Each structure stands twice: as C-alpha cells, then as structure tokens.
Amino acid sequence: MVERKKIIIDTDPGIDDAMAIFLALQSPEVEVIGLTTIYGNVYTTLATRNALHLLEIAGRQDIPVAEGSHVTITKGTKLRIADFVHGADGLGNQNFPPPKGKPIEQSAASFLIQQANLHPGKVTVVALGPLTNIALAIEQDPEFPKKIGQIVILGGAFSVNGNVNPAAEANIFGDPDSADIVFTSGADILAVGINVTHQVVMTDADRDKLSQSSGKYAQYLCKILDVYFSYHHDSYHTKGVYLHDPTALLAAVNPSLLTYIEGVVRVQTNGIMRGLTIFYNTKKKFGEVSEWCNKPTVKVAVTVDAPAVVELIMERLMNS
Ligand SMILES: O=c1[nH]cnc2c1ncn2[C@@H]1O[C@H](CO)[C@@H](O)[C@H]1O
C-alpha cells in the first residue's frame, strides 16, 4: 500500500477553509496530522476555536490543533480580517456552541518544526491563510525549509488583479513580509493563486445538489455557505463562489490536477503595491546584481482542470 501523505493544514477558518478541512479528512491519499491556526478570515483566537469546532463536527478530536501567531512577523497588530466574506464568527454567523477541546500547549511554529523533524521530507504544509506561522518556523529553525516536504500555498495573484485591491491577494496582503521569507526560503513550494482558483466555481446548482445530499459535511456546509454566496453575488456578480482553499488542498492531494511554471517569486512589502506577488521566469539573465539574483525557484500554478476539481470536491463532500 502507498504511504499516505502527511499533511498539516495552516488555517484561518473561514468557510472555504471548513470545506478544505473536511475535504482533507475525506481524502484517502492524505493523513491530516495537525491543524495550525492563523488570523486572516478571523482573528487567531477565533480561528483556533473554529478549527477545534470543525474537528468535533468531523468526530476527529484526535487531530491536534496548535494555535498560531496573533500578530504579523513584524509584530504588526493592525490586521486585516475578512469577516465581511465569512461572517463575524468566520462560519456564516451560525453561532455554534463553543468547542469542548483545547489547543495543544505548543505554538504553531514549534509544532511545524517538531513534525518536520519527526518525519523529515515527509510532511506537506497546506497554508490557507497569511504565512506568519511558516515564516516563524523558518526564523526559529533555518533548517526547516530543508526538512519540510512541501509547502502548498493558497495565495498570490499572478499576473491578475488581487482581491483586496488591484495589487494584492488577501493571504499575501495579510503578512507580505512573511510571504517574502517563505517564497525565498528554498523550501519545495507550490503556490496556487487566485489567477487559478477564480476558475474553480461552485455554482448555485452545485449548492442545491449539496443540500440534497445526506452527507454530514454537505449538510453542515449548506448551513454556513449562505454568507459566502451572498458576498460573491454582491462583490463579483457571480452566480457561485470561488473554491480557493479546497483547490489548494487538492493540489496537495493530487498535483496533476493543475499545471505549473517554475521561477522566483518576490513579494512587495510596502507602499500601494503591498502584497503584490511578482513571478520571474529566470530565462532572462539580468546584468545587474539585485534582490532577484540567486534566489531559489518555486512552482506557481497556471492552469487547473476546473471541472475535475469541482467534481472531486462535490463527490467527497457528499459521500460523508
Ligand atoms: O475579497 C476578498 N477579500 C478578502 N479575503 C477574501 C476575499 N475573497 C476570498 N477571501 C479569502 O481569502 C482567500 C483567497 O484570497 C480565501 O481563503 C478566502 O476565504
């Protein structure tokens, strides 16, 4: 039997995070060995509470939750929280009861380092929020990029407009300094940006299909999806929602659902372009020595088999 890929989901739940977490638990190719939490869609304290709650819904309280950073890597406390996308509670304003479980004592960064040391080269981190925890792991252990198997990043807007403003995508905008540290760390990185996830849409008809399923995840998600659908109807005038986090999760499960290009990625950390992700294909050798030279390359998703991805997400969420 093929060994299941060990994954840690770094998450800010979040409605599409909830979908991705359930999808991971429904994917026989992977074993979820932990969740780490971060601010983004909600503040970190609420992200931890929601992560514990979602694991209780799944009956998977055996999976540890490690709480992540409450501030950016530069100790910034003015965070941009996307409660207008996910509801004030992050889960569609459903006022779920507080979870019974507690996070483990370890911080997210130290849990990431510990797991990378325990299973060198074997752990995939699926990063669904700002990249602070992973940058902290790199800061605390410079060997972390070599020991972690792969980091799949949901983030960036490669050659397209962002979703926070024309320059920046939300997860990169949340902590651009961390993003630049992670992208240039030398780790095996696969980035899935909104240039790709905006092609993966759950339509109103798909949601109706989900609501007719008796699967426990399908039933739960139909309760929380209203807020996410309303936001997309109002902001994008689309008849459906973007499946950002589930698409990134599937890139970790089965990378062949997407295609990639390889090059250097740098992140703008200040000014009106703060959070901009720039991809350099390294074909042109520039004469000048600069911050682009001799940087490690990463893989950036360019196309996705959207129908196959949507079908797999629907199938796995309905058969639960
Ligand atoms: O318009 C938006 N502003 C802020 N965050 C968003 C928006 N749309 C989606 N997300 C959240 O940020 C990630 C993708 O950028 C996704 O995790 C999604 O939940």
The ligand as an SDF file (V2000), in Angstrom:
LIG
                    3D

 19 21  0  0  0  0  0  0  0  0999 V2000
  -12.4490   39.5800   -1.4220 O   0  0  0  0  0  0  0  0  0  0  0  0
  -11.8440   39.0150   -0.5240 C   0  0  0  0  0  0  0  0  0  0  0  0
  -11.1900   39.6970    0.4280 N   0  0  0  0  0  0  0  0  0  0  0  0
  -10.5330   39.0740    1.4250 C   0  0  0  0  0  0  0  0  0  0  0  0
  -10.4350   37.7490    1.5420 N   0  0  0  0  0  0  0  0  0  0  0  0
  -11.0630   37.0140    0.6280 C   0  0  0  0  0  0  0  0  0  0  0  0
  -11.7820   37.5880   -0.4140 C   0  0  0  0  0  0  0  0  0  0  0  0
  -12.2840   36.6060   -1.1440 N   0  0  0  0  0  0  0  0  0  0  0  0
  -11.8760   35.4470   -0.5720 C   0  0  0  0  0  0  0  0  0  0  0  0
  -11.1290   35.6990    0.5040 N   0  0  0  0  0  0  0  0  0  0  0  0
  -10.4590   34.7350    1.3790 C   0  0  0  0  0  0  0  0  0  0  0  0
   -9.0660   34.8640    1.1260 O   0  0  0  0  0  0  0  0  0  0  0  0
   -8.5490   33.7030    0.4580 C   0  0  0  0  0  0  0  0  0  0  0  0
   -8.3810   33.9650   -1.0200 C   0  0  0  0  0  0  0  0  0  0  0  0
   -7.7590   35.1440   -1.2520 O   0  0  0  0  0  0  0  0  0  0  0  0
   -9.5460   32.6090    0.7250 C   0  0  0  0  0  0  0  0  0  0  0  0
   -9.1020   31.8530    1.8170 O   0  0  0  0  0  0  0  0  0  0  0  0
  -10.8430   33.3230    1.0110 C   0  0  0  0  0  0  0  0  0  0  0  0
  -11.5400   32.7300    2.0810 O   0  0  0  0  0  0  0  0  0  0  0  0
  1  2  2  0
  2  3  1  0
  2  7  1  0
  3  4  1  0
  4  5  2  0
  5  6  1  0
  6  7  2  0
  6 10  1  0
  7  8  1  0
  8  9  2  0
  9 10  1  0
 10 11  1  0
 11 12  1  0
 11 18  1  0
 12 13  1  0
 13 14  1  0
 13 16  1  0
 14 15  1  0
 16 17  1  0
 16 18  1  0
 18 19  1  0
M  END
$$$$
